[in-house]
């Protein structure tokens, strides 16, 4: 075995990565949305104990890229309308306890394919929260 193959193989393992690239905005929300359990609805503040548990909702969005996340295929996405539609379709007036997580999609674990620079990769972003139907 050639002496440079082992270091070259290790370098490929270290630099090969996969995941999507993109950014999210929430600039056009029509409803109050908060990361905490307390919320302001129409100028009145409601604490965590003042509100009944809300209906749990989950929103998922995939962000795609090429060239090891160097070429962003998804771009900037305004998720305001998606959140507005989720709240209104559940008869809600607000969304609280929002949690945003990001994790690699299943295709990001195919190690031999992630060595190929033009292999498309993605990241799954999950937005979870409680839709409140009334204060």
C-alpha positions as a Markdown table, in Angstrom:
| # | Residue | x | y | z |
|---|---|---|---|---|
| 1 | Unk | 0.0 | 0.0 | 0.0 |
| 2 | Unk | 1.3 | 3.4 | -0.9 |
| 3 | Unk | 2.2 | 5.5 | 2.2 |
| 4 | Unk | 0.1 | 8.5 | 1.0 |
| 5 | Unk | -3.2 | 6.6 | 0.7 |
| 6 | Unk | -3.9 | 6.4 | 4.4 |
| 7 | Unk | -3.5 | 10.1 | 5.1 |
| 8 | Unk | -5.4 | 10.9 | 1.9 |
| 9 | Unk | -8.3 | 8.6 | 3.0 |
| 10 | Unk | -8.3 | 10.2 | 6.4 |
| 11 | Unk | -8.4 | 13.7 | 4.9 |
| 12 | Unk | -11.4 | 12.7 | 2.7 |
| 13 | Unk | -13.2 | 11.4 | 5.7 |
| 14 | Unk | -12.6 | 14.6 | 7.6 |
| 15 | Unk | -13.5 | 17.1 | 4.9 |
| 16 | Unk | -16.4 | 15.2 | 3.5 |
| 17 | Unk | -19.6 | 16.7 | 4.9 |
| 18 | Unk | -23.1 | 17.0 | 3.9 |
| 19 | Unk | -26.0 | 19.2 | 4.9 |
| 20 | Unk | -28.3 | 21.8 | 3.4 |
| 21 | Unk | -27.8 | 25.5 | 3.4 |
| 22 | Unk | -30.3 | 28.2 | 3.5 |
| 23 | Unk | -31.9 | 30.7 | 5.8 |
| 24 | Unk | -35.4 | 31.3 | 7.3 |
| 25 | Unk | -37.2 | 34.5 | 8.0 |
| 26 | Unk | -40.5 | 35.2 | 9.8 |
| 27 | Unk | -41.1 | 38.8 | 8.7 |
| 28 | Unk | -44.8 | 38.7 | 7.8 |
| 29 | Unk | -46.4 | 36.9 | 10.7 |
| 30 | Unk | -50.0 | 37.8 | 11.3 |
| 31 | Unk | -50.3 | 36.1 | 14.7 |
| 32 | Unk | -48.2 | 36.4 | 17.9 |
| 33 | Unk | -45.5 | 33.7 | 18.0 |
| 34 | Unk | -43.1 | 33.2 | 21.0 |
| 35 | Unk | -40.4 | 30.8 | 22.1 |
| 36 | Unk | -41.6 | 30.9 | 25.7 |
| 37 | Unk | -44.8 | 29.7 | 27.4 |
| 38 | Unk | -46.0 | 33.3 | 28.1 |
| 39 | Unk | -47.3 | 35.5 | 25.3 |
| 40 | Unk | -48.7 | 38.9 | 24.5 |
| 41 | Unk | -52.1 | 38.7 | 22.6 |
| 42 | Unk | -53.6 | 41.9 | 21.5 |
| 43 | Unk | -51.7 | 43.9 | 24.1 |
| 44 | Unk | -52.4 | 41.7 | 27.1 |
| 45 | Unk | -49.7 | 39.5 | 28.6 |
| 46 | Unk | -50.6 | 35.9 | 29.5 |
| 47 | Unk | -48.3 | 33.9 | 31.7 |
| 48 | Unk | -47.7 | 30.1 | 31.4 |
| 49 | Unk | -50.3 | 29.4 | 34.0 |
| 50 | Unk | -53.0 | 31.6 | 32.5 |
| 51 | Unk | -53.4 | 29.6 | 29.3 |
| 52 | Unk | -54.7 | 26.1 | 28.7 |
| 53 | Unk | -52.3 | 23.7 | 26.9 |
| 54 | Unk | -52.4 | 24.4 | 23.1 |
| 55 | Unk | -52.7 | 22.0 | 20.2 |
| 56 | Unk | -49.2 | 20.7 | 19.3 |
| 57 | Unk | -48.1 | 21.3 | 15.7 |
| 58 | Unk | -45.1 | 20.4 | 13.6 |
| 59 | Unk | -43.9 | 22.1 | 10.5 |
| 60 | Unk | -41.0 | 20.7 | 8.4 |
| 61 | Unk | -38.9 | 22.3 | 5.7 |
| 62 | Unk | -35.9 | 20.9 | 3.8 |
| 63 | Unk | -32.9 | 23.0 | 2.8 |
| 64 | Unk | -30.8 | 21.7 | -0.1 |
| 65 | Unk | -27.3 | 22.4 | -1.3 |
| 66 | Unk | -24.5 | 21.3 | -3.6 |
| 67 | Unk | -20.7 | 21.4 | -3.2 |
| 68 | Unk | -20.6 | 20.7 | 0.5 |
| 69 | Unk | -23.1 | 23.4 | 1.4 |
| 70 | Unk | -21.2 | 25.9 | -0.7 |
| 71 | Unk | -24.0 | 26.3 | -3.3 |
| 72 | Unk | -27.2 | 27.1 | -1.6 |
| 73 | Unk | -30.2 | 25.7 | -3.6 |
| 74 | Unk | -33.0 | 26.7 | -1.3 |
| 75 | Unk | -32.0 | 30.3 | -0.5 |
| 76 | Unk | -33.8 | 32.5 | 1.9 |
| 77 | Unk | -37.3 | 31.3 | 2.8 |
| 78 | Unk | -39.9 | 33.3 | 4.6 |
| 79 | Unk | -41.9 | 30.8 | 6.6 |
| 80 | Unk | -44.4 | 33.4 | 7.8 |
| 81 | Unk | -47.2 | 32.2 | 5.5 |
| 82 | Unk | -46.7 | 28.6 | 6.5 |
| 83 | Unk | -46.9 | 29.5 | 10.2 |
| 84 | Unk | -49.9 | 31.8 | 9.6 |
| 85 | Unk | -51.7 | 29.0 | 7.7 |
| 86 | Unk | -50.9 | 26.5 | 10.4 |
| 87 | Unk | -52.3 | 28.7 | 13.2 |
| 88 | Unk | -55.5 | 29.7 | 11.2 |
| 89 | Unk | -56.2 | 26.1 | 10.1 |
| 90 | Unk | -56.1 | 25.0 | 13.7 |
| 91 | Unk | -58.5 | 27.8 | 14.8 |
| 92 | Unk | -55.7 | 29.6 | 16.7 |
| 93 | Unk | -54.9 | 33.1 | 17.8 |
| 94 | Unk | -51.2 | 32.6 | 18.6 |
| 95 | Unk | -48.4 | 30.1 | 18.8 |
| 96 | Unk | -46.2 | 29.6 | 21.8 |
| 97 | Unk | -43.4 | 27.3 | 23.0 |
| 98 | Unk | -41.8 | 27.3 | 19.6 |
| 99 | Unk | -38.8 | 25.1 | 19.2 |
| 100 | Unk | -36.7 | 25.0 | 16.0 |
| 101 | Unk | -34.3 | 22.1 | 15.3 |
| 102 | Unk | -32.1 | 21.2 | 12.4 |
| 103 | Unk | -30.7 | 17.8 | 11.5 |
| 104 | Unk | -29.2 | 16.2 | 8.5 |
| 105 | Unk | -31.5 | 14.4 | 6.1 |
| 106 | Unk | -31.1 | 10.6 | 5.5 |
| 107 | Unk | -29.0 | 11.2 | 2.3 |
| 108 | Unk | -26.4 | 12.9 | 4.4 |
| 109 | Unk | -25.3 | 9.6 | 5.9 |
| 110 | Unk | -24.4 | 7.9 | 2.6 |
| 111 | Unk | -20.6 | 8.4 | 3.2 |
| 112 | Unk | -19.3 | 7.3 | -0.2 |
| 113 | Unk | -21.7 | 9.7 | -1.9 |
| 114 | Unk | -20.8 | 12.6 | 0.3 |
| 115 | Unk | -17.3 | 12.4 | -1.0 |
| 116 | Unk | -18.6 | 13.5 | -4.4 |
| 117 | Unk | -18.7 | 17.3 | -4.4 |
| 118 | Unk | -21.8 | 17.5 | -6.6 |
| 119 | Unk | -23.9 | 15.1 | -4.5 |
| 120 | Unk | -27.0 | 17.0 | -3.3 |
| 121 | Unk | -27.4 | 17.2 | 0.5 |
| 122 | Unk | -30.1 | 18.5 | 2.7 |
| 123 | Unk | -30.9 | 19.6 | 6.2 |
| 124 | Unk | -34.4 | 19.0 | 7.7 |
| 125 | Unk | -35.6 | 22.0 | 9.8 |
| 126 | Unk | -38.5 | 21.2 | 12.2 |
| 127 | Unk | -40.6 | 23.9 | 13.9 |
| 128 | Unk | -42.7 | 22.6 | 16.8 |
| 129 | Unk | -45.1 | 24.6 | 19.0 |
| 130 | Unk | -48.5 | 24.9 | 20.5 |
| 131 | Unk | -51.3 | 26.7 | 18.7 |
| 132 | Unk | -53.5 | 28.5 | 21.2 |
| 133 | Unk | -57.2 | 28.7 | 20.3 |
| 134 | Unk | -58.1 | 31.4 | 22.9 |
| 135 | Unk | -56.4 | 33.3 | 25.6 |
